[in-house]
Amino acid sequence: MTIFLNGEYMPIGEAKISVMDRGFIFGDGVYEVIPVYSRRAFRLAEHLRRLQHSLDGIRLANPYGNGEWANIINELVERNEAQDQYLYLHITRGVAKRDHAFPNPPVKPTVFMMSNPLLTAPADLLQSGVGAITAQDNRWLRCDIKAIALLPNVLLRQMAVDAGCAETILIRPGSNNEPSFMTEGAASNIFVVKNGKLLAPPKDNLMLPGITYDVILEIAAANGIPHEVRRIGVAEVFAADELLLTSSTKEVLAITRLDGKPVGSGKPGEMFAVLHKLYQDFKRDVMRQNSK
């Protein structure tokens, strides 16, 4: 595997980062995950826009412009073998003495990117769906920042693994006597389907604005699929006809079991089938346009 580290391409075994890097000491950094299909980055502008939002959120200057990022990404893709890849991009505030305050003057940020083969869900998983559990969302209040400090997400996702499930759906308590509500998954966005309508939680500080989440809503709008973006109460999650999981690496999956009980019929439903096909069509159309 060839990686990119601080301006150089090298085998991953040769990569070295100081133990004084603030990413290692404090988790002081952000990341992005970019899918690559047929050796072309998918929705690159949108991923770079989200990266900029995360950098702005932690007050860290972007080390490269969008054109430079595109060149680095294209070069890294070419240096790795898989036709479909996912790129993990990681930026920290850099190497400095251990002090909670930002280094003054600022130090050079650490920039790391690696590529792994992108493996989409196998046919049997698309046909059966996956299981999920629910848990209290005990993370911080800036979940819109794609921060590398992911220990709460790690612990929440491990709860799902321990239960033999694919994901944990996160629930926050309401305020001012409002009911509890769903935010997202530990490593994904979650959609609810009820009576033929697609429901999505709003993009705010309590969830990460998913790129695939945006695509699903664009597809719904373009194809006349009834949909609504609003806060979704926990009771609506458990009464759903269908639950859908989306992410850049998992694309679209049906959740067919929740806390050990079937969701709807217990099988992937009609909305999943429609959106999965439309997503694949959308993906091919976008990549075909990018190849021209």
N, C-alpha and C positions, 0 to 999 in steps of 0.2 A: 504494500500500500504506500502510495506517495501522498505526503501531506504538505501543507503550506504553513510555515511558521516564520513570522516576522520578516517577510519579504523573500524567503527562500523556499524552494521545493526540495524535499528530501524524503528518504524512507522513514517510516514512522519510528523505526528502531533507533534512528540517529537524533530524534527530537529531544531537546532538553530545555526545561524551564526552571528558573530559580525558585527555591523554596520560599523566598521572600516576595514572590509575586502576590499581589493583593487578591487575585482570584483564589489562590491556595490558602491564604491566611484568613481572608474575610468573606470569600464568595463575592468579591466586588467586581462584577462584570455581567455581561449579557450574552445571549446566544441566539442563533437562528438555525432552523432546519429547512433546507430547500430541496424539494424533489427534482430529479433530472430524468426525463424520458427521452429515449433515443439520443442521448448525449446532449440534450438541450434543457436548460433550467426552466422550470415551470413557474409562471407568474413571478418572474424575478423582480420586476418593478415593485410589486406588492410586498414581497419579502423584504426588499431593501427599505421600503417605506416603514414597515413594522420594525426593522432593525433600528432605523433612525429614531423612531418613537421610543424604543427601549433605551437607546443611548442618551436621548434628551432627558428621559426619566431619571437617570442616575448622574446626569451632568457630566458626561464624558464625550469629548469631541470625536466625531467620526474620523478614523484615520485615513479613509479613502473616499473619493467621490464615486458616484454610481458607475461611471464608465470604467474606472479602475477596478471596482469590485467585479464588474462583468468580465473584464479581461482575466482577473485572477481566477474566477470561477471557471471560465471556459478552459483555461490552461490546466487547472487541476482535474477537470473532467477528462481532458485529453490524456493526461498522464496516468489515469486509472482505467481498468479494462472494461468494467461492466457497461452495458448499453443504458440500463436504468440504474441510477444511483440516488443516494440521498447525501447531501452535503451538510455537515455539522460545522457551523461557524461560531467561533468563541472569541470574545474580546474582553480583556480585563484592563483595569486601570494601570497595570504595570508593576514594576519592581520598586519597592521603597521600604524604608524602615517601618516596623510595625507601629502604626499610630492610626487611630480611628479616623482622624481628620484626613482630607485629601492631601496628597503630597503638594508642597508649595516651595518652589515652582513645580508645575505638573511634570510627570515623567512620561516616557514613551510607552504607549499601551502595548500589551501583548496581544498579537493577532494569530489565531490558530484556526486552521480549517482542515477537515479530513473528509474522505469519501468512503462510503460503504455501499455494497450492492443493495438496490431497492427491490424488495420482494413483496409483491402485493398479496392480499389474502387468497388462500387456495380455494378452489371451487367448493369443497366440502364445508368450509367455514361460511362461505356466502350462502350456502343452502341451509345451514343449521342455525346461524347466528351465534352470538357469544353471550356469556353470562356477565352480570355486573352486581355489585353490592352498593349500598348507600352508606355514607359516613358524614359526620359533621365537618364542614369546611372550616378548618382551624388555621388557615394561612393568613398572611398579612393582608393589608388593604390596598396594595398596588399590584394586583395580579395581572394587570394590563402590561406590566414590564416583564419581558421574557428574561428574567434574571437567572444566573447560573446557580444561585443559592436555592436548590430544589429539594432540600431535606424534607419539608412538609409533604411535597408531592411524592417523594420516594416512599415515605412511610404510608401515605394513603394508598398508593398503588400497590405496595406490598401487602396491604390488607386484602386487596382483591386476589393477588397471587395465592396468598395463604388459604383463601376460600375457593380456589380453583376457578377463578373468574378472570376476565380480561380487563376489567376497569372498575374504578370506584366513582360513583356519581356523588358529587359534593353538594351538601345541603347547608345553607346558612340560616340562623334564626332570624326571624323578622324583627323589626323595631316598632315601637308604639302600637303594640298589640296586633301587628300584622302577622300573617302566617309565615312559617318557614318557607324558603324558596330554594330552587336549584340554581347553581351557578354554572358548573361545567364538570368535566371528568378530570381525574388526576393528571391525565396526559392527553386529553381530547376535549372536543366540544360535544354537547349532547343536544339533540332535538327530540321533541315530543310530537307525536301524531295523535290527534283525537278528532273523530268524526270527519275524516278526510282533510283536515287542516294541519299544516305543518307549523309548529310553534317553536320559536327560538328565543333564548334569553337575550336581553339587550347587552350590547357591547359597552361595558363600563369598567370601573376600576376593580371590579370583583371577578373579572374573567379575562383570559387572554384572547384578543381578537384574532381568531383563527382565519388563515387564508382559505382553507377548505370550507369553513363556515360561510365565508363571503361567497364562494363559488356556488354553494348549495342554494343560498338565497337568490343569487343572480339567475340560476337555472329555474328556480320556482317562479320568479317573476316573468322570465322569458317564455315559460310554457303554461302560464295560466294556472299554476298550482296554488290553491288558497294557502296563504301563510300569514303569520303575524309575529312580530317581534315585541315581546313584553316579558315582564317578570312571570315566572312559572312557579306556582305553588307546589309544595311537596305532594299534596293530595293529587294533583294533576299528573305528577310523574307516575304514581302508583296506579292511577286509573287509565293510563295511556293505552291506546290501541296498538301503538308501535313506539319504540325508542330507537333512535339512530345515533351512532357514534361516528364522528368525523375527525380526521387529522391528516397532515401532509403525507405521512407514511402509511396510514391505514386506509386512506381515502374515505369510503363510506361502508359502515358495517351495521347490521341489525343487532340490537340487544334483545334477546328473546327470553332471558331469565333475569329477574331482579330480586335480590335477597332470597333466592331459592324458589321463587314462584314464577310461573309463566307470565310473560308480557303479552297481552292480547291472546292470540291463539297459541302462543308458544313457538311460532314459526315466523320467519321473515315475512313481512306483509307487503301489500300492494305498493305503498308509498316507497318502501325500500327498493323494490324491484324497479320502479319508475326512475327514482333518483339515481340509483346505481348505473342504470343504462345511460341516462342523460349525462351523468358525470363522465363516463367513459367517452361518450360522443363529444362532449365539450373539450375534454383533454386532447383528443385526437385533432379536433378542429384548431385549437390553440397552437398545438405543436406544428401542425401543417402550415399555419400562417407564419410561425416563427422561422420555418425552414425556407421561406421564399426570399 
